[in-house]
Amino acid sequence: MADGSRERNEALFRNVNEQIEDLSKTVPPDEPLMEFLCECDNRDCVEKISATRAEYEAVRSVATHFIVVPGHEDPDIEHIALQNERFRVVEKEGRAAREAEEGEPGET
């Protein structure tokens, strides 16, 4: 995958997920499960993850954390920070971590 395309893919899916999360503000944080897009770096991935709004908010509270389908981790640029039967939370490392922090929504 070309440089930058991984980050663009992750940022796109993260932005879509944030819109889903924003629309869900009327749903209690711990229920029910909602569908979020996998935030892996595979631009062809269209898989969905079931998570509560609270779970997704916890992932998003750390700029370098992304929610992915089990098996969609990229060990070259990230490690698993948390996992359960429904999803993995990966933490970006090195340059990928710096780019994730710099690409936070609302920042210029």
N, C-alpha and C positions, 0 to 999 in steps of 0.2 A: 504494500500500500504506500502511496506517495506521502512524503513528509507533509504534515498539516492536514491530510484527509482524515486521519484518525481523530484528531482534535475537533475538526469541524463536525464529524459525525456525532461524537460524544456531546458537543455543545448543542447541536440541533435537538437530539433526543432529550437532553437535560431541559432545554427550553420548553419542549412539548410537555414533559412531565411536570414542570413548574406550572404550566397553564392548567393541566389536569388538577394539580394540587390546589391551585387558587380557586378553581370552580367547586372544589369539594369542601370549602370552608364551612358549609352548613351541615356537613356530615360529622358526627362525633369522631374525634381523633383516633379512637381505638377500634372503631367498627364502622361499617363492614369493610371487608377487603375490597380494594380498588385495583384496577388494571393500570399499570405503568409500563412504558416502553423500556426494553433493555437498553442500558446506556453503554454497551460495549463499543469497542472501536471498529467493529465490522460494519461497514456502511450498508451491507445487504441484509443485516439482521432486522427482522420485524417481530421478534418474539416479545411476548408480554410477561410481566411479573405481577403476581398478586401480593399486595402489601397494604397495610393500613396507612392512613394519612400520617399518623404519629411515626410509624416506621420510616416513611419517606422523608418526613421533616427531620428526623434524626440523621439520616444519611446526608441530607442537604446542609445540615448545620456545620459540616466540615467541607471546605471547598475542594479538597483533594479526594473526596469519597464519591464513588459512583455505584449505582445499583445495577447488577447484571444477573442474567440467567446463569445457573450453575453450569460450569464448563466454558463460559465465555470470558474467563480471566485471560489477561495477556501478561505472562510472567516476565516478559522483557521490560515492561514499564510500570508494573503494579504488583501488589501482593494482596492477599485476602485479609481484610481487617475484621470481618464478621461474616458468619454464614449460618443459614438455617435450611430447612428442607425446601423453601420456596425461592430463595435468592441468595446471592453473595453480595457483600459490600467490599469493593476493592478500593485500595488507596494507591494513588499514583505516586511514583518515585521519580527523583531527579528532575530532568527537564520537563517531563510530563506533569509533574506536581507543580512546578513553577508556572507552566502554561495554564493549568486548571485554576490556580489562584489568580492569575492575571485576567482570566476570561470570565470571572464571576459576573453574573448579570447585574446591571446597574453601575458597573465600574467603567471608567473611560481610560 
